[in-house]
Amino acid sequence: MKVLVINCGSSSLKYQVLDMTNEVLECKGLVERIGMDGSIITHEKIGMDKFVLETPMEDHKAAIGHVLDAIQDPEHGVVKDMSEIGAVGHRVVHAGEKFAESVLIDDEVIKALEECVELAPLHNPPNLLGIAACRELMPNTPMVGVFDTAFHQTMPPESYIYAIPYEYYEKHGIRRYGFHGTSHKYVAERASDILNVNLDDLKIITCHLGNGASVSAIKRGKCIDTSMGFTPLEGLVMGTRSGDIDPAIVTFIREKENLDQGVANEILNKKSGVLGISGVSSDFRDLEAAAEEGNERALLALKVFAHKVRFYIGAYIAEMNGVDAIVFTAGVGENDIGMRDIICNDLGNLGIKLDLVKNKVRGKETIISRDDSRVKILLIPTNEELMIARDTYNIVNA
């Protein structure tokens, strides 16, 4: 079966087609500037040069129409007609408490996801637009929803309940949800395969470190805690997000700076993190270059980021009463040799020993811990699209 994976943003759309007989990626692409001037689709059939087309796309339906044209193109496509696509897997950011696993999409699922829009107002609406467009253009093809929040639904109440009046949880669903779940699940399963140990016998800490970043504690294959919370703002210091702060800071800043409603939230989401500390950039490559040139704030930003990751690693070791493996993934986790070194430094007493030679690698699936390290340290490039395709394939077959 061939599966089309769709990941819709507000003005962009990423897609892949995978042959799930042997889990081979056949093509991938990106649509940008949907509903704007200069709409463009960049399509790549694996093994061929990229094909770029600039054409008006007024909405997500038009964008997905161009995606379907591209994957059927005689030269650049991978199917002769859409009957070869057995299912479509949709990434959906927020499913609240409604779904603890991926599901076949029907009208009831759509209704449930619409009820979660207020929990993810920037992400769920374009996700729903993508689903609606595909259902209209491919009415006979089964659709599956794969949720960023689903993997974290195994957390116990003590991990997800906030210490605020309980009625706010009951009335408004205010609790920790966690995100990046598809990535955390994928790399945990890959770690189990690489170590040749049953996932049910492992305690794993997965570090999804990118411009958005989160850490999860995975015990016997189930997430028991994660750093992101009610929104992706909580947890680690990130590219432009503050992560954990004293909540009183919000009202203090609003009063001192005389800010309008919503401005403080924008500052914490878009102007904070390593960008806010350094004043240089949210890109870790820029920060490292600036730090090497003697920029003390850039160096401080890197240290603060590493400190917070170590903080969560230590907390989750305590919560799980030990750890067997730590996994680094996503843009920074996969590619930043220096950051992995800083994070793992001085963790030797916890049995975590990084091999400085093995660590000199980027974007490659490998073990980077020393032979005498009690805890295995792994670098595993994430593959959320493959995880979505797997869930889609398994659900439709079932």
N, C-alpha and C positions, 0 to 999 in steps of 0.2 A: 504493500500500500504506500502511496505517496501522500505526504501530509504537508499542507501549506500552513506556516506559522505566521501570524499577524500580530504586530505590536504597535498599537496606535498611540501617538501623542496628539497634542492639541493642533499642531500644524505639520506634523511629520508622521511617517509610517515606515517601520522596518519590516522586512519579510524574508522568509526562507522557504524553499521547498526541499524536503528530505525524503529519500526513499527508505522507508522503515524496514524493508526486507533485510537490509544490512546497515542501516543507520548512516547512509551516505548523504552528505550535503550536495545537492545538484545545482542550486542557484540561490542567490541572495540579492537583496537590493534595498534601496532607501528612497523614499519619496519625501521631498522637502518643500516648504512654503505652500502647503495646502491652503487654499482660500486667499492667497496673496499673489501679488505680481511676481513673475519669475518662478512659477512652480516647475519643479524638475524631478525626474526620476532617474536614478542611477542603478542599472541592472547588471549583474555579473553572473554569467553562466560559468561554473567552475571549470577552469582550464582555458578560458577565453578572456579576451580583453573586455573591460567594462563598456557597457553601452549607455550613453547619456542622452536623454530627450528632455528638452524644455518645452512645456506645453501647458496651457491653462488648466487648472484643476480647482474648481470652485468649492468642492466639498470632499468629504471622505469617500463618498460613493464614486465620484469621478476618479479619485486617486486609486481606489481599489480596482476600478475598471481598467486603468492603465497597468496595474500590477498583473491582472489576469491576461491582458494583451501581451505583456512582456514574457510571461512564462509559457505562452502558446506561440510566441514568435517563431517562424520557421528556422531562423538562423540562431537566435539567442535563447530560445525557449527550451523547456525540458519536457513538455507534454504536447501531444497533438491536439487534444481537446480537453475540456475541463472534467470529462468523465473519468480521467485518469487520476484526478485528485480525490482521494477517498475520504478525506476529512480536513477540517480547518481547526487549528488550535489558536485560541486567542489569549494573549496575556491580559489579565485584569488586575489592577493594583490592589483594590480593596474589596473584600467580601464580608467584612465585619465578622460576626460570630455565626454567620449563616452557613458557611461551607468550610469544612475541615479538610477537604480534598477537592481535586479537579472534578468537574461534572459536565455531563451532556447538557448543552444549552437548549432550553425551551422557554415558553412564555413565562412560566413561574420563576425561572432563574433570572430572566431579564427583569422582572418586577422586583425581585430581591436585590439585584444589583443597583437598580434605580433608587432603592431605599438607602443604599450605602453612599450615594453621591455626596451627601453632606459631610461624610467622613473623609472623602478624597475628592474635593471639588475640582482640582486641577487635572486629575488623572482618570477617574471613572467616566466622566462624560465622553472624552474621545475614545476610550475603550468601548463604550456602548455604541458610539457612532460606527466604529469599525465592525462590530458584530452586526448591527442593523444593515449596513451596506452589503456585507457578505451574504446575509440571509436573503436579501432582495436579489442579488446577482447570482447566487448559487442556492436556490431554494431547496434543492433535493440533496444537498451535501451536509452531512452531520457536522455540527459545530461543538467544540469543547471549550469551556472556560478554565483557565489555569491561573490561580490566584497567588499574588505575592504574600498574602497574609495567611494562606491556608496551612502551610507547614508549621506555623507557630501556634496553631490552635490546640496543640497538645500541652501547652504550658499549664501548670497547676495554678489555681486562683491566687496563691501567695506570690506568684511571679507576675501576674497581670493586673491585680487590683491596686488602684492608687488609694492613698490614705486621705481621701476627701469624702464628704458625705456620700454614703452608699447609694443614696437615691439618684445621684448623678450618673452612676453606672446603670441603674435600673431604667431611668428615664431617657438618657441620652447615649448610652453605650460608651461612656468614657472609661477606657481601660487601655492597657498596653496591648497592641496588636502585633507589632513587629513587621518588618518588610524584608525584601531581598530573599524571601523564603525559597523561591525556586532555585536560586544560586546556592544557598546554604544546603539544601537537600541534595543537589547534584554533587557538590564537592565532598560531602560526607559519604555518599555512596561510592564515589570514586576512591576515596581514602580507604574504605573497607576493601575494595577490589585490589588496590595497590599493595596493601599490607597483608592481603590474603587472610583476613580475619572477619568473621561474621559481624555485620553492623550491630547486631543485638548484643555483642560482647564488648563493644567499644564505648569509651567516653571521649568525645571529640569536641574541640573548640574550633569553630570556623570563623575566619576573619575575612570578611568581604570588604576590602579596603580600596575605595576609589574616591571620586569627588563626593559621592554619597557613600557612607561607610557604616557597617554594623558588625557586631560579633554575636555569635550564638553558641549556647551550650547544648550539645546533643548527646543524650544518654540513652544507650540501647536503641538508637535510631529515631528517638523522639526528641523534639525540641522542648527543653524544660525552662529556658530563659533566653532572652535576646535583648540587645541594647536599645534598638529603636522602640518607640512607644506608641502613644495614641496617634502621633504623626511621625514622619521621618525626621523630625527636628531633634528628638531626644537621643541621648546616647553619646557616641564618640564626637569629638571635634571633627568637622568635615571641611570640604573645600570652601563653602560659603555659609554653612550652618554652624550655629554655636555649639550644638550638643547640650549636655547637661549644664544647667546654670541654676542659681538660686531664683525661684520664680518671682521673688520680690523685686528682682532687677527690672522686670518688665514695667511694672508700675512706676518704679523709681526713675527709669529713663524717660518714660512718657511725661512725667511731671517736670523733670529737670530740663528736658529738651522741648517741652510744649508740643508734643507730637499729636497729630490727628489719629483717629481710630484706624488701626490696621498698619500704621507705619512702623511701629515697634516690631510687629510680626515679620514685616518685610526685612527689617534690619537683621533680625535673628536668622532669617532663612537665606538672605541673599548677600548680606554685607559683613557677615561674621566669619567664624571658622578661621582657617589658616590665612584667608584673605584679610580678615579683620585684624588679626594679630600682626601680620607681616606688613600690610599695606602695599604688598608687591603683586601677589597673584594667588589664585586658587589652584594653580597647576603646580604640583610638587616638583616637577622638573625645573620650573622657574625659581622655586624657593631654594632648591639645592644649589643652583647656579649662583643665586644671590648670596647664599650662606658662604659659599666658597670664596666669594669676593669680599667677605667680611661684613655682610649685612647682619647685624645682631638680631633684629626682629624676625628676619627670615629663619635664622637658626632657632630662635625661640619658638616660632610656629611649629617647626618640625619636632622639636622636643616635646611641646605640649601635646601634639598629635600622638606621638609614640607613648608618652606617659599615660594617656587615656586608654590606649589599646592594652598596655600592660595592666592597667587598673582592672579592666574587664576580664582579662585572662586570669589574673589572680583571684578575682571574685568567683569566676565560674569553676576554677579548680576547687575552691572551697565548697561551692554549692554542690558539685558532683562528687566530692570526696576523692579527688584525683582526676587525672587526665591521661589518656593513652596517646593522643595525637593532636597537634595543632596544625591547621590548614590555612595557608595564605592564598587569597584569590582576588580577582578583579584588578583594575588597572594598576593601582599602587602595589597591592599585594603580590601581583604576578611579576611586576617589572622593576620595582624599586629595591635594588640590592641593599643600599645603605639603610633604608627604613626598616627592612626586616632585621638587619643587624642591630639597629638601635633598640628595636622592640624586644628582641631576644636577649640583649645584653643584661647581665646580672640576674638571670633567671636560673642559673646553674643549680642553686640549692633546691629548686623545684624539679630538678631532673630534666631541664630544658636546655640543651646544648647545641647551638648552631655551628655547623661546619663552615668556616669562612671560605674555604675553597669551593665546596659544593654549592654554596649560596651565590656564587658568581654566575648566575644564570637568569634569563628572563623568558617568561612566557612558555616554559617547558614543564611538563608534568614530571616531577622528580621528588626524591627525598633529599632534604638539605640539612638534616641533623647529623651530628657526629655519631660514630658507631657506638660510643659509650653513653649516648644520651638515653635516659630512661624513657623520655617522651619523644616520639617521632615528630619531626617537623616536615611538612610537605608543602610543596608549591603545586597547585592544581589550577590551571586556567579554567574559568567557569564556562559553562555552555548552557545558558538558560533556554535557548531555542531548542536544543536537543531534548532537554527535560520536558518542555512543553509538547514537543512532537511525540515523545514516549508516552506521556500521560494521554494524549489525544488518541494515539494508536491503540493503547491498551483499553481505554474506555469504549471506543467504537467497536473494537473486536469483541469485547465482552457483551 
